[in-house]
Amino acid sequence: MNIGSSNPHSNNLVYAGFNQDQGCFACGMENGFRVYNADPLKEKERQDFSDGGIGHVEMLFSDVRAVRLRRDRIVVVLDTIIKVYTFTQNPQQLHVFETCPNPKGLV
């Protein structure tokens, strides 16, 4: 949702958008950005910039819980899956392991 600057009661809001489950929303401001929890309404993050603002802000959904690197392997831990890739210029998937729910990303 793009908020134009023609608002005579300006609050510095430039953009507002919700995350994938509408539990949070982010606001691009003329001087930075804010992230809020929707219910209960509470500010979760704030960044202010002295040299400009944010015209568009999105919160990305990711279920990546952890990433581990070794000289020759990349291990990506998701909530119920572990994926192993080669650590090369063009990584190739080697293994996929199903796991029990692992919200803390233990490896």
Phi and psi in degrees as a GROMACS rama.xvg file:
@    title "Ramachandran Plot"
@    xaxis  label "Phi"
@    yaxis  label "Psi"
@TYPE xy
-92.3143  124.332  ASN-2
-103.252  114.039  ILE-3
-68.481  161.887  GLY-4
-87.846  13.1413  SER-5
-83.6088  4.03829  SER-6
-69.2154  117.905  ASN-7
-69.4268  -18.3357  PRO-8
-106.636  54.1443  HIS-9
-55.6244  132.616  SER-10
-117.152  16.2052  ASN-11
72.2909  5.92744  ASN-12
-74.9097  128.866  LEU-13
-111.831  -36.5915  VAL-14
-151.468  147.208  TYR-15
-140.629  137.379  ALA-16
-153.621  146.322  GLY-17
-93.4863  158.04  PHE-18
-79.5316  -175.175  ASN-19
-64.8608  -27.6458  GLN-20
-111.017  11.8652  ASP-21
59.4072  21.1363  GLN-22
-82.6369  -20.7226  GLY-23
-137.911  160.395  CYS-24
-142.999  152.867  PHE-25
-118.549  144.486  ALA-26
-122.653  123.727  CYS-27
-84.2123  129.643  GLY-28
-117.208  163.527  MET-29
-64.8612  -16.7137  GLU-30
-127.125  18.479  ASN-31
151.15  -144.412  GLY-32
-148.813  162.6  PHE-33
-135.628  147.584  ARG-34
-124.664  131.057  VAL-35
-125.027  145.098  TYR-36
-78.2407  138.214  ASN-37
-80.3287  -40.6679  ALA-38
-146.362  107.174  ASP-39
-76.8678  149.885  PRO-40
-64.8811  119.559  LEU-41
-155.41  133.513  LYS-42
-70.7226  128.062  GLU-43
-105.225  -30.3209  LYS-44
-150.47  147.217  GLU-45
-147.989  132.427  ARG-46
-132.124  124.906  GLN-47
-111.181  139.779  ASP-48
-122.653  137.782  PHE-49
-83.6785  -17.9235  SER-50
-111.425  19.7567  ASP-51
149.118  -178.738  GLY-52
-127.531  -162.132  GLY-53
-121.549  120.507  ILE-54
-86.0275  -21.5347  GLY-55
-152.155  129.818  HIS-56
-136.888  137.066  VAL-57
-131.72  146.875  GLU-58
-103.592  122.814  MET-59
-89.6873  136.495  LEU-60
-85.2112  131.852  PHE-61
-148.702  131.221  SER-62
-101.739  17.8302  ASP-63
-70.5971  121.324  VAL-64
-96.466  -29.4375  ARG-65
-164.502  155.493  ALA-66
-134.516  132.476  VAL-67
-125.317  139.696  ARG-68
-118.055  144.841  LEU-69
-132.569  167.582  ARG-70
-52.5057  -33.0841  ARG-71
-123.263  1.65326  ASP-72
-140.209  150.473  ARG-73
-119.75  128.875  ILE-74
-115.386  123.162  VAL-75
-114.104  122.871  VAL-76
-104.318  118.788  VAL-77
-102.861  -176.008  LEU-78
-61.9481  -41.5724  ASP-79
-131.556  16.8853  THR-80
-143.989  143.966  ILE-81
-118.672  128.276  ILE-82
-115.801  137.281  LYS-83
-117.683  130.008  VAL-84
-124.736  157.968  TYR-85
-72.3703  146.023  THR-86
-99.0397  77.7076  PHE-87
-130.929  179.288  THR-88
-56.076  -40.2614  GLN-89
-121.221  88.9704  ASN-90
-57.1816  138.563  PRO-91
-116.24  137.171  GLN-92
-72.122  128.709  GLN-93
-102.213  -44.1821  LEU-94
-142.644  152.27  HIS-95
-133.838  122.953  VAL-96
-117.105  125.966  PHE-97
-80.9293  140.596  GLU-98
-131.313  170.606  THR-99
-72.3328  165.411  CYS-100
-52.1218  130.79  PRO-101
-133.41  66.2616  ASN-102
-64.3618  -19.7801  PRO-103
-93.2511  -2.5408  LYS-104
67.9223  36.0208  GLY-105
-68.0571  135.85  LEU-106
